[in-house]
Amino acid sequence: MDKVALRKIYQERRNTLSHRELLINDDLLLLKFQQLDFSGVNTLMSYWPIEKNNEPNTHLFSDYLHFLLPQLKTIFPVITDSQNMEGVLVDENTIYDTNSWGITEPINGQPVDPQSIDLILVPLLIFDKLGYRVGYGKGFYDRFLAKCNKDAILVGFSYFDPIEKITDTNEFDIPLTFGITPHYIYEF
């Protein structure tokens, strides 16, 4: 199936999940995430989950990492123009605002070299058994990931099992390192 069809199907499927189901699935995702090896991780790029899209609660994952790795630096994405985004360093004093796409971004923070990021939590709606993902269709993450260190760990979270294959991937699509569902960790 192609990305347009998958995007529609899996956004609808996520929207049918109850608040209770989301909480349970987020806890299960966290338990799976905790099984990964984070040695050597000094810099995390996360993102603020879009509540109206029923996105997995990335705050759980980043809070766990900060507990595990107290010196961890955290970066959040900021859209800089219609084609690009950058990562900026955040801390407990960072102020956030929600942009016109409904994405909560830091309004201040120092831009970070994408090559310095060790672990990136990548938003998605669904991924396939090859590690390719369907995002929201704007391409911001694929363009950003192309600038990152090839050894960066890319993790995506899905409430649903992966599909067999996304039929319209291209040379600009960058596969995940790990896809995590409530019951499995897929390594690519």
Buried (B, 14 or more C-beta within 10 A) or exposed (E): BEBEEBBEBBBEBBEEBEEEBBEBBBEBBBEBBEEBEBEEBEBBBBBBBBEEEBBBBBEBBBEBBEEEBEEBBBBBBBBEEEEEBBBBBBEEEBEEEEEEEEBBBBEEBEEBEBEBBBBBBBBBBBBBBBBBBBBBEEEBBBBBBEEBBEEBBBBBBBBBBBBEEBEBBEEEBBBBBBBBBBEEBBEB
